[in-house]
């Protein structure tokens, strides 16, 4: 059978049925019927007529009954109008495609309302502070704890220390015994954060543990105890370990229980929400000026002074709230951003001489050795931010900065410009972080590690 002729007949029958129903069939039961489609079988002996009608199920049944009653009349008129030798038998069937279309529209509307069609960036821009909700288990554990240690990651930055100090003050206000345990030689500026004079940085971790007999550990700005450097063995003895972190989970080891949320631009953002939850709030944390100052230090530094692409609308909302709480924002910036001790400037001169460029100047690798530290009197904390100096060179898209921590052992900081992803490079070596800022540990001869990093970063160029 000619399919083209069949389709022409389908359309002809559809038109006749529509016209006859409208002009000649007076049964009110078919007054709101719409003929949607006609489908002839191969020998044109049967025509399936698909119809729809607005209304409920009873009205559909009434319309179906009315069409069946009018079938003989409709077939007779079809034969006369079309002049066909054999009039096809009409079989009516309800077409629910309209309802399904309405249902699909509703589903699509719901998905759009939930942001299912947004890009990752658009979805992030819609986030508000109230979307960051700490797990109830974490909040309950903090309420139930009596003696706590709060520990930032090794070689801490303002986000790690600021979140530790703010959380410690909040828990102390609830009657908890809290100790923030840090590391020797903290970076410049961090010592001036309010409350830092209470941080224990002596390094006698086992003695402190025996003295305090703490029941709960909270890691901040990291999610595993192997990020605590020389403190790891002591921390492994804690019966209850929790974490609050905004870094991506990476490596073979899983995180401690707690809250890991990479949507947040800083761990201080998450700690703000934890403090609010401790007081039964969703986002209005009761803050002292010192707590707000410590939180602002972390927020400011982990967004690079609100320059990094992890800076989102809610970052400014949190900054506004912290400023309203009394933070001297200019002073925090002056103390924690772009500040160096004289020893730091001295070792910077040595580090600048190690800059090695690769991939036509798109990748740079630099390093600070233990001999450089000894010669200048600098400490590892004095090198904080050197990787950003490397990335600031015009044309550089990815940068690595190696800090020698022991014989042929290197702590590596990785940075890249928007559009790149150094987290994948760090993860390959058991590290982690964010797309634009990550870190890992490597072992080997300095020149060999430089070659390895240069190759990895070159392969990761966007």
C-alpha positions in Angstrom: 0.0 0.0 0.0 1.2 3.4 -0.9 2.1 5.2 2.4 1.7 8.6 0.8 -1.9 7.8 -0.3 -2.6 6.4 3.1 -1.5 9.6 4.8 -3.6 11.7 2.4 -6.6 9.6 3.3 -5.9 9.9 7.0 -5.9 13.7 6.7 -9.0 13.7 4.5 -10.9 11.5 7.0 -9.7 13.7 9.9 -11.0 16.9 8.2 -14.4 15.3 7.3 -15.0 14.0 10.8 -14.1 17.4 12.3 -16.5 19.2 10.0 -19.4 16.8 10.4 -19.0 16.7 14.2 -19.2 20.4 14.4 -22.0 21.0 11.8 -24.2 17.9 11.9 -23.9 16.0 15.2 -26.2 17.6 17.8 -25.4 15.3 20.7 -24.1 17.5 23.5 -21.9 14.7 24.7 -19.6 15.3 21.7 -19.7 19.0 21.7 -16.2 19.5 23.2 -14.6 16.5 21.4 -11.4 17.2 19.4 -10.3 14.7 16.8 -6.5 14.7 17.0 -5.4 11.9 14.6 -6.7 9.2 12.2 -4.7 6.0 11.6 -5.8 3.7 8.7 -4.7 0.1 8.7 -2.9 -1.5 5.7 -6.0 -2.3 3.7 -7.9 0.8 4.7 -10.7 -1.3 6.3 -10.3 0.2 9.7 -9.6 3.7 10.9 -8.5 4.3 14.5 -9.8 7.8 15.5 -7.9 9.4 18.4 -9.9 12.0 20.2 -9.5 14.2 23.3 -11.9 16.2 25.4 -11.6 18.7 28.2 -13.1 17.6 31.5 -13.0 14.8 34.0 -13.2 11.1 33.6 -17.0 11.0 33.5 -17.1 13.6 30.7 -14.6 11.5 28.8 -16.8 8.4 29.2 -19.9 10.3 28.1 -18.1 11.6 25.0 -16.9 8.1 24.1 -20.5 6.9 24.4 -21.7 9.7 22.2 -19.1 9.0 19.5 -20.0 5.3 19.4 -23.7 6.2 19.0 -22.8 8.6 16.1 -20.4 6.1 14.4 -23.0 4.8 11.8 -23.9 8.4 10.8 -20.3 9.4 10.6 -19.3 6.5 8.5 -22.2 7.1 6.1 -21.3 10.8 5.7 -17.6 9.8 5.1 -18.6 7.5 2.3 -20.7 10.1 0.5 -18.2 13.0 1.0 -15.1 11.1 0.1 -16.7 9.0 -2.6 -14.8 5.9 -1.5 -15.9 2.4 -2.5 -15.3 1.0 1.0 -15.8 3.2 4.0 -13.4 2.2 6.8 -14.9 1.1 10.1 -14.3 3.9 12.7 -12.9 2.8 16.0 -12.6 5.5 18.6 -9.9 5.7 21.2 -9.1 8.3 23.8 -5.9 10.2 23.2 -4.2 11.0 26.5 -1.2 12.7 25.0 -2.6 16.1 26.0 -2.8 15.1 29.6 0.7 13.6 29.4 1.9 16.8 27.9 0.4 18.8 30.7 2.0 16.4 33.2 5.4 16.8 31.5 5.0 20.5 31.5 4.4 20.4 35.3 7.4 18.1 35.8 9.6 20.5 33.7 8.2 23.5 35.7 9.1 21.7 39.0 12.6 20.8 37.7 13.1 24.4 36.6 12.0 25.7 40.0 14.5 23.4 41.7 17.3 24.7 39.4 17.8 21.4 37.6 18.5 23.2 34.3 21.0 25.6 35.7 24.8 25.4 35.1 27.0 24.7 38.0 28.0 28.4 38.2 24.4 29.5 38.0 23.4 27.1 40.7 26.3 28.3 43.0 25.2 31.9 42.5 21.7 31.1 43.7 23.1 29.7 47.0 22.3 31.5 50.2 23.7 31.0 53.7 20.5 29.2 54.8 21.3 26.5 52.1 24.4 25.5 54.1 23.0 23.3 56.9 25.3 21.4 59.2 24.4 17.8 59.9 22.3 17.3 63.0 24.7 14.5 64.2 27.6 17.0 64.2 25.6 19.6 66.2 24.4 17.0 68.6 28.0 15.7 69.1 29.2 19.3 69.9 26.4 19.8 72.4 27.2 16.4 74.0 30.9 16.9 74.2 32.6 18.1 77.5 36.3 18.4 76.7 37.2 19.2 73.1 40.3 19.8 71.1 40.0 21.9 67.9 42.8 21.3 65.5 43.5 23.1 62.1 45.6 21.4 59.4 49.4 21.5 59.4 50.9 24.7 58.1 47.7 26.5 58.9 46.3 29.5 57.0 43.9 32.2 58.4 40.8 30.1 57.4 42.1 27.2 59.5 43.1 29.2 62.5 40.2 31.7 62.3 37.6 28.9 62.1 39.3 27.1 65.1 39.3 30.2 67.3 35.7 31.2 66.5 34.4 27.7 67.1 36.3 27.4 70.3 34.9 30.7 71.7 31.4 29.6 70.7 31.7 26.3 72.5 33.3 27.8 75.6 30.2 30.1 75.8 28.1 26.9 76.1 30.2 25.8 79.1 32.6 23.4 77.2 36.3 23.0 78.0 38.1 23.7 74.7 41.7 23.8 73.7 42.8 24.9 70.2 46.0 23.0 69.4 48.3 24.4 66.8 51.8 24.1 65.4 55.2 25.8 65.9 56.1 28.7 63.7 52.7 29.9 62.5 52.6 32.2 59.5 53.0 35.9 60.0 49.7 37.7 60.8 48.0 34.7 62.2 49.4 35.3 65.7 47.5 38.6 65.8 44.1 37.0 65.4 42.1 37.5 68.6 42.5 34.6 70.9 45.6 33.2 69.3 47.5 33.7 72.5 45.5 30.8 73.9 46.5 28.4 71.2 48.9 25.7 72.3 51.8 25.6 69.8 54.5 24.0 72.0 54.3 20.7 70.2 54.0 18.5 73.3 50.9 16.8 72.0 51.0 13.6 74.0 51.6 15.4 77.3 48.7 17.7 76.5 46.4 14.8 75.7 47.3 13.1 79.0 46.7 16.4 80.8 43.3 17.2 79.3 41.9 13.7 78.7 39.6 15.2 75.9 36.6 13.3 74.7 36.1 15.0 71.3 38.3 16.1 68.5 37.1 18.6 65.8 39.3 19.0 62.8 38.8 22.3 60.9 39.7 23.1 57.3 40.7 19.5 56.8 38.8 16.2 57.1 41.5 13.6 58.0 44.0 13.4 60.8 46.8 12.7 58.3 46.5 16.4 57.5 47.7 17.3 61.0 51.4 16.5 60.4 53.3 15.8 63.7 50.0 15.6 65.6 48.6 12.6 63.7 49.6 9.9 66.2 48.1 11.8 69.1 44.9 12.5 67.3 44.4 8.9 66.4 43.8 8.2 70.1 40.6 10.3 70.2 37.4 8.2 70.8 35.3 10.8 69.0 36.6 12.6 65.9 34.7 15.1 63.8 35.6 17.4 61.0 34.3 20.7 59.4 35.9 21.4 56.0 35.1 22.9 52.6 37.8 21.0 50.6 36.9 18.3 48.1 37.3 14.8 49.5 40.2 13.0 47.8 42.6 10.2 48.3 42.0 6.6 49.3 41.2 7.4 53.0 37.7 8.5 53.8 36.9 11.7 55.8 36.2 11.8 59.5 32.5 12.1 60.4 31.2 15.6 60.3 30.6 18.2 57.6 32.5 18.5 54.3 30.8 20.9 51.9 32.8 22.2 49.0 30.1 24.7 48.1 31.3 26.9 50.8 34.1 29.4 49.9 35.8 28.9 53.3 35.6 26.7 56.4 34.9 29.9 58.3 31.6 30.1 56.3 30.7 26.6 57.6 31.7 27.3 61.1 29.4 30.4 61.1 26.6 28.1 60.2 27.6 25.6 62.9 27.6 28.4 65.5 24.1 29.4 64.4 22.9 25.8 64.6 24.3 25.4 68.1 22.0 28.2 69.1 19.0 26.8 67.2 19.3 29.3 64.3 19.7 28.7 60.5 21.9 31.6 59.7 21.9 34.3 62.3 24.8 33.3 64.5 25.2 35.2 67.7 28.8 36.5 67.4 31.2 38.5 69.5 33.5 40.9 67.8 36.4 38.5 68.3 34.4 35.6 66.7 33.4 37.7 63.8 37.0 38.9 63.3 38.3 35.4 63.1 35.6 34.3 60.7 36.2 37.3 58.5 40.0 36.6 58.4 39.3 33.1 57.0 36.6 34.3 54.6 38.9 37.1 53.3 41.9 35.0 52.8 40.3 31.9 51.3 38.6 34.1 48.6 41.9 35.9 47.9 40.5 39.1 49.1 37.2 38.3 47.2 39.2 37.8 44.0 39.0 34.0 43.5 36.1 32.4 41.6 34.9 30.7 44.8 33.6 34.1 45.8 29.8 33.9 45.6 26.9 36.3 46.4 26.5 34.7 49.9 30.3 35.4 50.5 29.4 39.1 50.5 26.3 38.5 52.6 28.4 36.8 55.2 31.0 39.6 55.0 28.3 42.1 55.6 27.0 40.3 58.6 30.5 40.0 60.1 31.3 43.7 59.4 28.0 44.6 61.1 29.2 42.6 64.2 32.1 45.1 64.5 35.0 43.7 62.5 37.7 46.2 61.5 37.9 44.8 57.9 40.8 47.1 56.9 42.9 45.9 59.9 42.2 42.2 59.2 43.3 42.7 55.6 46.4 44.5 56.6 47.3 41.9 59.2 46.7 38.7 57.1 46.9 39.6 53.4 50.3 40.2 51.6 52.3 40.6 54.7 55.9 39.4 55.2 58.5 39.3 57.9 62.0 40.4 56.9 63.1 36.7 56.9 60.2 36.0 54.6 61.4 38.6 52.1 65.0 37.2 52.4 63.8 33.7 51.5 61.6 35.1 48.7 64.8 36.3 47.0 66.1 32.8 47.0 62.8 31.3 45.8 62.5 33.8 42.9 65.8 32.4 41.6 64.2 28.9 41.4 61.3 29.8 39.1 61.3 27.3 36.2 59.0 27.9 33.3 57.4 25.2 31.1 54.7 24.9 28.4 55.8 28.1 26.8 55.5 30.1 30.0 52.1 28.7 31.0 53.4 26.6 33.9 55.9 27.7 36.6 57.4 25.6 39.4 59.3 27.1 42.3 60.8 25.7 45.5 62.1 26.5 49.0 64.7 24.1 50.5 65.6 23.6 54.1 69.0 25.1 53.4 67.3 28.3 52.2 65.2 28.4 55.4 68.4 27.9 57.5 70.4 30.5 55.7 67.7 33.2 55.9 66.3 32.3 59.4 62.8 31.9 57.8 60.3 29.3 58.8 57.9 27.4 56.5 55.1 29.8 57.5 57.1 32.7 55.9 56.6 31.1 52.5 52.8 31.3 52.7 51.4 32.9 49.5 54.6 32.4 47.4 52.6 30.1 45.1 50.3 33.1 44.3 53.4 35.1 43.5 54.3 32.5 40.9 50.8 32.5 39.5 50.8 36.3 39.2 53.4 36.3 36.5 51.8 37.4 33.2 51.0 34.4 31.0 51.2 31.8 33.7 48.1 29.6 34.0 49.3 27.0 36.6 51.9 27.2 39.3 53.4 24.9 41.8 55.4 25.8 44.9 57.5 23.1 46.7 58.4 23.4 50.4 61.0 20.9 51.6 59.8 19.5 55.0 62.4 16.7 55.3 65.1 15.0 53.3 63.6 14.7 49.8 60.1 15.3 51.2 58.1 18.1 49.7 54.8 19.8 50.6 53.4 21.1 47.3 51.0 24.0 46.8 49.2 24.2 43.5 47.3 27.1 42.0 45.7 27.9 38.7 43.7 30.6 37.0 39.9 30.3 36.4 39.1 27.5 34.0 41.9 25.3 35.2 41.8 22.4 37.7 44.8 21.6 39.9 42.7 19.5 42.3 42.9 16.6 39.8 46.7 16.9 39.9 46.8 16.9 43.7 44.4 14.0 43.9 46.7 11.9 41.6 49.3 12.2 44.4 47.0 11.6 47.3 46.3 15.3 48.0 43.2 17.4 47.5 41.7 20.9 47.7 39.8 23.0 45.2 40.0 23.4 41.4 42.0 26.5 41.7 43.9 25.8 44.9 45.1 22.4 46.0 48.1 20.6 47.6 49.8 17.3 48.0 53.0 15.7 49.3 55.7 14.3 47.1 59.0 12.5 47.7 62.2 12.5 45.6 65.1 14.5 44.3 64.2 18.2 43.9 64.9 18.2 40.1 62.9 15.0 39.6 59.9 16.4 41.4 60.1 19.6 39.4 60.0 17.6 36.2 57.0 15.5 37.5 55.0 18.6 38.5 55.8 20.4 35.3 54.5 17.4 33.3 51.4 17.0 35.4 50.5 20.6 35.2 51.2 20.9 31.5 48.9 17.9 30.9 46.2 19.6 33.0 46.3 22.9 31.1 42.8 23.8 29.8 
